[in-house]
Amino acid sequence: MPTHRFTVNGQAVTVDAPDDLPLLWALRDHLGIRGPKYGCGIDVCKACTSHLDGEAVRPCVVPVSTVEGREVTTIEGLADGERLHPVQEAWLEQDVAQCGYCQPGQIMAAVALLKRTKNPTDADLDEIANVCRCGTYFRIREAIRSAAARMG
């Protein structure tokens, strides 16, 4: 079985898995990281959104072999100790979550967006195409705007 070495949330990890195993399953099944959620497995729902070298990716379609030597960040690695990331704080303040299933992916997509632009437009917010079955899109947008103001 091939061995894959990479960093997750600041920790060096080793995963023995087939090269084509989706990163999502390496995270969840091999490493016990449960934040990224399985929704569709085909990069449509984006519930698993995480960061690879700082960029938003969907680990359900990223083979574990492609992350060798790279940095993966999941929702678990976003906070700084007990201090939440400003996007996480805004999520709580805006009372975004209902069922919460999609929230880790939504938050990770928002963080990636705010890395690219400090003052997101409506068009920028439209690019976050994560699916929320509860329909909290208005609160998601408000939370992103609030976090952008806080971070700006």
N, C-alpha and C positions, 0 to 999 in steps of 0.2 A: 504494500500500500504506500503510495507517495506521501511524503511529509511536506507540509506547508508551514512556513514561518512568516509571521507578520505581527503587527502591533494592533491591539484592540484597546481603545480607551486608555492609552498610555502604558499598557502592559504587553510585553513580548509574549506571544503564544505560539504553540506548535499544534498543528492538527494533522492527524493521519487520516487521509481521505482520498477518494478518487479525484483526479484533476478536474473532472467536470461537475463535481458536487457544487450546487449553488451555495454561495457564501452564506445565505440565510440559514441553511441547515447546519453549516459549520458553526455559525454563531449560536443558534438555538440548541441543536442536539449535541454538539461536541463540546461547546464552551459554556452552555447553560445561560446564555444571554437572551432574555425573553422580551426585551423592549421592542425590537423589530418584529412586527406581526406578519404572519402569512395571511394573505388575502386572496390573491389570484395566481401567483407564480408566473405571470407573463408580463410584468411591468405595466399593468393597467391601473390597478387600484392605488398603488404606491404606499400601502400600509407599512411596508418594510423599509421605507426610505432611511438611509444612513449616509454617512460621509466616507468617502475614500479619498485620502489626501486632501481633505477639505471641500470636496465637491459632492453634491448630492448624487447618490446612486441608488438603484434598487437591487439589494443583494439577492433577491429571488432569481435574478437573471445574470448575476456576475459569478463566473466559475471561480472557485476558491484558488485555483492555480494562478489566476491573474492578480492576486493580491500579495503575492510573495514579496516580502521586504517593504510593504507599504503600510500606511496608517489607516485603520478603520475606526470610525467614531460612531457609536450608537447613542441613543437617548441616555443610556446609563452613564456615558462619559461626558455629557454636556455640562452638568453642574460643576462648580469648583468646590469640592467638599460639600459642605452644608449650604453653600450659597448657590441658589438657582441662577441659571442663565436668564438674562432679561426677557427672552422670549417665553421661557417657562413661567416667569413671574407674571407676565402680561396674560398668559393663558389662564392662570388662576384668577387674576383680577377681573378678566372679562367673562369668567365662568363659561369657558368655551366647551369643555367636555360634557357630553351626555353619557353615552355608553363608554367612551374613552378608547375604543379599539384602534381607531385610526390616529389618535393623537400623537403618539411618538413619531410617526411618519410625517404628520402635518408639521410638528414642531421642527423636525430636522430639515424639512423643505423650507420652512420660514427662515431658519438660521442661515441656510445656504443663500437664500435670496438676499438677506440683509448683509451678507458678506460682499455680495456683488453690487448692491446699491443701498445707500444710507437713507434715501427718501423714495421708497417704492411708489410707483404710479398705480392706477387701477389696472393698466395693462400688465405691469409687473406682477401684481397680485393674481391676475387671471392665469398667469403661467403656472401657478401652483395648482396642478390638476389632480391633487390627491382626492380620493373619493371619501366622503363622509356620509354614511347612510342616515345619520341622525339629522343632517341638514343644518349644521351650525355654521355655515359658510359666512354669514354676516359677522358673527362673533369672532371667527377665525381672522377675518380681514381686519376687524377692529383691534384684535390682539396684536397683529403684525404691525399695524400703524402705531399702536401704543409702544411696542418694543422699539420700533425705529426711532420714535421721538426720544425715548429713554437712552438709546444707544448713540444718538446723533450728537 
